[in-house]
Amino acid sequence: GEDRGSTELCGNGAISPCRFVAGVPGSAAYAFQAVATSSQVIGVSQDGTYYAPGMIGFSGTNPAAPDGVSFRVYAPGEECLLELGGLVSANTFLGSDSSGRGVMLDATVTANPTWVGAYTLDNGLTGDIVRVIVRQFPYIDN
């Protein structure tokens, strides 16, 4: 079968495909789409969408999960696909931008704290979908 992530969570708000997600404090099994490099990423949302194109209910923005619906999450150590929010070089650490897309972490990142959410295996530009390995730890620029 197709690998869709090892963990199932419920969306707190709509969750886009291939985006970083963070846990909802105090709410077991709920996650929201990450909103900044300071979001403590717990994984990456599934690459599939909730609605098939052309289905009733499809509104043009096709989420992995509408608000309150469960979705699969790739957890730390798993390889998956992630949408990028900027220019990214292969073999670098990524954090979340304001919409859960991956951005390269470097000395220009000023959020405190800053969290690594993945390690990228590919080069890419804004909007590209690239292969990553999900990671989770605080970023410290040396």
C-alpha positions in Angstrom: 0.0 0.0 0.0 0.9 3.6 -0.3 2.8 5.2 2.6 0.7 8.1 4.0 2.4 8.7 7.4 2.5 6.8 10.6 0.3 9.0 12.8 -3.3 10.1 12.5 -4.3 13.4 14.0 -7.4 15.7 13.8 -7.1 19.1 12.2 -7.6 22.2 14.2 -8.4 24.4 11.2 -7.9 23.4 7.6 -4.6 21.6 6.9 -3.0 21.9 3.5 -1.1 18.9 2.0 2.6 18.6 2.4 2.9 21.2 5.1 4.5 21.3 8.6 2.0 20.8 11.4 2.3 21.5 15.2 0.5 20.0 18.1 -2.3 21.9 19.9 -1.3 22.4 23.5 -3.6 20.6 25.9 -5.6 18.9 23.1 -4.6 15.3 22.6 -4.5 14.1 19.0 -5.1 17.6 17.4 -2.7 19.5 15.2 -2.7 22.9 13.4 -0.8 24.0 10.3 2.5 25.5 11.5 2.6 29.3 11.3 6.3 30.3 11.9 9.8 29.1 12.5 8.9 29.4 16.2 6.2 26.7 15.7 7.4 23.4 17.4 6.8 21.2 14.4 5.7 17.6 15.1 5.5 16.4 11.5 4.4 16.9 7.9 0.8 16.5 6.7 -0.1 13.9 4.1 0.3 14.6 0.4 -3.2 13.5 -0.5 -6.2 15.8 -0.5 -9.6 15.4 1.2 -11.7 16.0 -1.9 -11.1 14.5 -5.3 -11.0 17.2 -8.0 -14.6 17.9 -9.3 -16.3 16.5 -6.2 -19.2 18.2 -4.5 -17.7 20.2 -1.7 -14.5 21.0 -3.5 -14.0 24.7 -3.2 -10.8 25.3 -5.1 -8.4 25.1 -2.2 -8.3 21.4 -1.6 -7.0 20.6 1.9 -5.5 17.4 3.2 -8.1 17.8 5.9 -10.9 20.4 6.6 -11.3 21.7 10.2 -12.1 18.8 12.5 -11.3 16.0 10.1 -8.5 13.5 10.7 -5.4 13.3 8.4 -2.1 11.4 8.3 1.1 12.9 9.6 4.7 11.9 8.8 6.6 11.8 12.1 10.3 12.3 12.9 12.5 9.9 11.0 10.1 9.4 8.1 10.7 10.5 4.5 7.9 12.5 2.9 7.1 15.4 0.6 7.1 19.1 1.7 6.1 22.2 -0.1 8.7 25.0 0.0 8.2 28.6 1.0 11.5 29.9 -0.5 14.8 29.0 -2.1 16.2 25.8 -0.5 19.5 23.9 -0.9 19.7 20.2 -0.6 21.1 18.8 2.7 20.0 21.7 4.9 17.6 22.1 7.8 14.1 23.5 7.3 11.7 25.3 9.5 8.1 26.6 8.9 7.1 29.8 7.2 3.8 31.5 8.0 1.7 28.9 6.1 3.5 25.7 7.1 5.8 25.6 4.0 9.5 24.7 4.4 12.1 27.5 4.6 15.9 27.1 5.0 17.2 28.0 8.5 20.4 30.1 8.6 21.8 33.1 10.3 19.1 35.4 8.9 16.4 33.5 11.0 15.6 35.6 14.1 12.6 33.9 15.7 13.3 32.7 19.2 13.0 29.8 19.6 13.4 28.4 16.1 12.5 24.8 15.5 13.9 22.4 12.8 11.1 20.5 11.2 12.9 18.6 8.4 16.1 17.9 6.6 15.8 18.4 2.8 17.1 15.9 0.3 16.5 18.2 -2.8 17.1 21.7 -4.1 14.0 23.8 -4.7 12.1 27.1 -5.1 9.0 28.5 -3.6 6.0 26.2 -4.4 8.2 23.2 -5.2 7.4 19.9 -3.5 10.6 18.2 -2.4 11.7 15.1 -0.5 12.5 15.6 3.2 13.2 13.6 6.3 11.1 14.8 9.2 13.3 16.0 12.2 12.3 17.8 15.4 14.8 19.8 17.5 15.7 23.4 18.4 17.8 25.2 15.8 21.0 26.8 17.0 23.1 28.7 14.5 26.8 28.2 15.1 
